[in-house]
């Protein structure tokens, strides 16, 4: 798999979500945080920082699975949340 920057990773993830019909999105800032925290393996000393393609693919597959099974939510329904406080 091709290595990619956190920005490209966010774009790819969002496209995969769209193609799978998932109501989810990821921001580039989130992916840069994952790179900084090594949540997804990065290419050592890469400038600009890049995720190892295979590591990103593994993370993306797990993330998609969590969304599909309802283990994670990527969006908060603020109308529903606000109704709790009315």
N, C-alpha and C positions, 0 to 999 in steps of 0.2 A: 504494500500500500504506500501511496505517496505521503510524505510528511507535509503538514500544513500549519500555517500560522493560526493563532487563536481566532483572528478575525475570519479567516477562511473556514475554520472549523464551525464557527457559529452560523455562517452562511450555509454550509453543507448540512448541518443539523436541522436548521429551519426548513430547508428544501426537503429533507427526508420526512420531517413531520408533515409537511404539506402533502407530499406524495402518498403518505400512509393515512391521510385524512385525520390527523391528530390535531387537537386544539392546543398547541403548545408552541412556545418560542424560547429562544435562548439569545441573550445579548452578547456582543463581543466582550464587554466588560466581565461577564461571568466566566467566559473562557480564559481571559487573561488572568483572572483570579485562580482558576484551576491550574494554569501553567505556573504561576508564582508559587502555589502551594504544592505543586507536583501531584495533584489529584489525578492528572493524566500525565503519563511519562513524556518528557520533552527530550529533544535531541541535545546532548551535552554541548554547552558553549555555542549554541546556534545564535546567530545575529541576523535577522530578528529571530526571536524565540519561535520554535516550531514544535508541534506535537509529533511524536513518532506515529506514523500512519496506522500501524497495527494496533497500537495502544488506544488511539482515538476511536477506531472502529469498534474495539471491544467495549469501550466506555459507552459509545453511542448505542450499540445493540442492547446493553443492559439498561440504559436510560429509556429507550423506546419500550422495552419490555415492561418497565415499571409504570410508564404512562398507560400502556395498553391494559395492564392488570389493575390500575387504580392505586398502585402503591405510592405514587407521588402525584402531586398536582403542581402544575407550573403556573397556574393563574388563580388568583383569588377572586371570587365573586363578591365584589364590594357591595353590591346592592343587597345580597343575602346577608352579608356580615353586618351592614348598617341596620338592617331590619331587627337584628338582635338587640340593638341599642336604642330603638325607638320606644 
